[in-house]
């Protein structure tokens, strides 16, 4: 749902030709525009994540064996990585319906190859490779071991490094794309 909402909003701005307004509001600074776009989603989904872990785990008596601060940290890394990736991908669509169709046809298969709902050992190697290129695979692996097996920081360090890498690469890609869109808007 994080990807879906980000894709849809960014595409809406391109479809309605309001990108120039976004950049003007941000003082013609693409990074400020990027942080403005992403901060709303970050706070929205951080609140949703807090609700999910505090209410659902208690309501359904789910095991939360690990360190809650570490869980919050990896969740925030995951949210940032997905938000930046979503903004980057959404910037290539010019119509909302296309972005919704892409989301509809990719969300379930991408979740299935993450190894969370289907044993990763049974997934073909090439799908495992694709799954490892997604932030959800690292996050769900770390989240499962942290909440159910009381994993320590060192035990999920490889996933934390992957998530940090996704955040950095996603931020750089989204920043580059915003600068490119900003230059296009200045020439129009």
C-alpha positions in Angstrom: 0.0 0.0 0.0 2.9 2.4 0.6 4.1 1.9 -3.0 0.6 2.2 -4.4 -0.2 5.5 -2.7 3.2 7.1 -3.6 2.9 5.9 -7.2 -0.6 7.2 -7.6 0.1 10.7 -6.1 3.3 11.3 -8.1 1.6 10.2 -11.3 -1.4 12.4 -10.6 0.9 15.5 -10.5 2.4 14.6 -13.9 -1.1 13.8 -15.4 -2.6 17.1 -14.1 0.6 19.0 -15.0 1.1 20.4 -11.5 4.8 19.5 -11.1 5.7 23.1 -11.8 3.5 24.1 -8.9 5.2 21.6 -6.6 8.7 23.0 -7.5 7.5 26.6 -7.1 6.1 25.7 -3.6 9.4 24.2 -2.7 11.2 27.4 -3.7 12.5 25.8 -6.9 14.7 23.4 -4.9 14.2 19.8 -6.1 15.5 18.3 -2.8 13.0 20.3 -0.8 10.3 19.1 -3.1 11.4 15.5 -2.7 11.5 15.8 1.1 8.1 17.5 1.1 6.7 14.6 -0.9 8.3 11.9 1.1 7.8 13.3 4.6 4.0 13.1 4.4 4.2 9.4 3.5 6.9 8.7 6.0 4.9 10.1 8.9 1.6 8.5 7.7 3.1 5.0 7.4 5.2 5.3 10.5 2.0 6.0 12.4 0.4 3.0 10.6 3.4 0.8 11.6 3.2 1.9 15.2 -0.5 1.0 15.2 0.2 -2.4 13.5 2.8 -3.4 16.0 1.2 -2.0 19.1 -2.4 -3.0 18.5 -2.4 -6.1 16.2 0.4 -7.9 18.2 -1.5 -7.4 21.4 -5.0 -8.0 20.0 -4.0 -11.3 18.4 -1.5 -12.2 21.1 1.4 -12.4 18.6 4.9 -13.0 19.9 7.0 -9.8 20.0 10.2 -11.4 21.4 12.8 -8.9 20.1 13.9 -5.4 20.9 11.1 -3.0 20.1 13.6 -0.2 19.3 15.4 -2.3 16.8 12.1 -3.2 15.2 11.2 0.5 15.0 14.6 1.2 13.4 14.3 -1.5 10.7 10.7 -0.5 10.0 11.7 3.1 9.5 14.5 2.1 7.2 12.1 -0.1 5.2 9.6 2.8 5.0 12.2 5.2 3.7 13.5 2.7 1.1 10.0 1.9 -0.2 9.0 5.6 -0.3 12.1 6.7 -2.2 11.7 3.8 -4.6 8.0 4.5 -5.1 8.7 8.2 -5.8 11.4 7.2 -8.3 9.2 4.7 -10.2 6.1 6.9 -10.1 8.0 9.7 -11.8 8.1 7.7 -15.0 4.4 7.4 -15.4 2.2 10.1 -16.9 -1.2 8.6 -16.2 -2.7 7.3 -13.0 -4.4 4.3 -14.5 -1.1 2.9 -15.8 0.6 3.3 -12.4 -2.4 1.5 -10.7 -2.2 -1.3 -13.3 1.6 -1.7 -12.7 0.9 -1.9 -8.9 -1.9 -4.4 -9.3 0.2 -6.7 -11.4 3.4 -6.5 -9.4 2.4 -6.3 -5.7 1.4 -10.0 -5.1 4.2 -11.6 -7.2 6.8 -9.4 -5.5 5.5 -10.3 -2.1 5.5 -14.0 -3.0 9.2 -14.0 -4.0 10.2 -12.2 -0.8 10.3 -15.6 0.9 7.9 -14.5 3.7 4.8 -16.5 2.7 6.6 -19.1 0.6 9.8 -20.9 1.7 12.7 -19.2 0.0 14.5 -22.5 -0.5 11.6 -23.6 -2.8 11.8 -20.5 -4.9 13.9 -20.8 -8.1 17.3 -19.1 -7.9 16.5 -16.5 -10.5 13.4 -15.4 -8.5 15.4 -15.4 -5.3 17.8 -13.1 -7.1 15.0 -10.7 -8.1 13.5 -11.0 -4.6 16.9 -9.9 -3.0 16.7 -6.7 -5.1 13.6 -5.7 -3.2 13.6 -4.0 0.2 10.7 -6.1 1.4 12.8 -9.3 1.3 15.4 -7.9 3.7 12.8 -6.3 6.0 10.5 -9.2 6.3 13.4 -11.6 7.0 14.7 -9.3 9.8 11.2 -8.5 11.1 10.4 -12.2 11.4 13.6 -13.1 13.1 13.4 -10.1 15.4 9.7 -10.6 16.5 9.6 -14.4 16.6 13.2 -15.5 17.4 14.4 -12.6 19.5 17.3 -11.9 17.1 19.9 -9.4 18.2 21.3 -6.5 16.2 24.3 -8.6 15.0 22.0 -11.4 13.8 20.1 -9.1 11.5 23.0 -6.8 10.6 23.1 -8.1 6.9 19.5 -7.1 6.5 20.1 -3.7 8.1 23.0 -3.1 5.7 20.7 -4.1 2.8 18.0 -1.7 4.0 20.5 1.1 4.4 21.7 0.4 0.9 18.2 0.5 -0.4 17.6 3.9 1.4 20.7 5.4 -0.1 20.2 4.1 -3.6 16.5 5.0 -3.5 17.3 8.5 -2.3 19.9 9.1 -4.9 17.7 7.7 -7.7 14.7 9.8 -6.5 16.9 12.9 -6.2 18.3 12.5 -9.6 14.9 12.0 -11.1 13.6 15.1 -9.3 16.5 17.2 -10.6 15.8 15.9 -14.1 12.0 16.7 -13.8 12.9 20.1 -12.4 15.1 20.9 -15.4 12.3 19.8 -17.7 9.9 22.1 -15.9 12.2 25.0 -16.2 12.5 24.6 -20.0 8.7 24.4 -20.4 
